[in-house]
């Protein structure tokens, strides 16, 4: 199963969200971004909650424009509720007390004037988490395969 992230951001931060989206895609990560999933007639809140629940990690872009967004804060809340990895990407200059539920949580600093370093940190972070999941999935596969082999060879413990 592919590593999947939910990418949360404010409406006015689409340019930066697209940069993060492209980084994830370049790494072979399945990236969910609401802007790419607008379906007339569907209930947005339900769709967002399902996308968060189906993700391994919630990457939240918090900028001066989105720090007070109810939607961004609710996405954080859903991610915490579903016990997802929450990775805040926080614009430099946002006071820690504005981070609400993420106050005290390590984050990736984001500098929109010179984003290269921030985007490199995001790349490294996503690559590390994707690799970690792939290793875990491989170990689980090996364990299940070994158990099946043991059962097929008659080592199930019954005489």
C-alpha positions, 0 to 999 in steps of 0.5 A: 500500500502506498504512503498517503498524505493529506495536504491541508492548507488555506485557499489563498496558499494554493501556490505553496500547496502545489509545491508540496503536492509536487514534492510528494508526487515526485517521491511516489507518495499518494497526495490528497489535496482538496483542490484536486478533488472538488466534486459538485454535490458531494459533502466536503466535510465528509470527504475531507474526514475520509481522506484524513482517515485514509492517510498515513500523515497530515501535512498542514501548511500554516501561513499568516493567511491560514493560521486562523482558518477554521477549516485548517484547524478542523483538519488538524483536529481530525488528524489528531482524532484519527491519531495521524502523524501531523506535520506542521509546515509553519510560516516564519513569524507566526507566534507559537500561541497562534498554533493552538493544538500544535503549540509545542509541536516540532514543525518545518519552518516555511519562508515564502520569500526564500522557500528552497530550504523549506521545500528541501526539509519537506522533501527529506521529511516525506522521504524518511516517513515513506521509507519507514512505512515501506520497511514496516510493510516489508517486515509485516509481509515477511512475517505473514509469509513466514507464518504461512510457510510454516503452516504449509510445511506442517509446522503448525504445532499439531502432531 
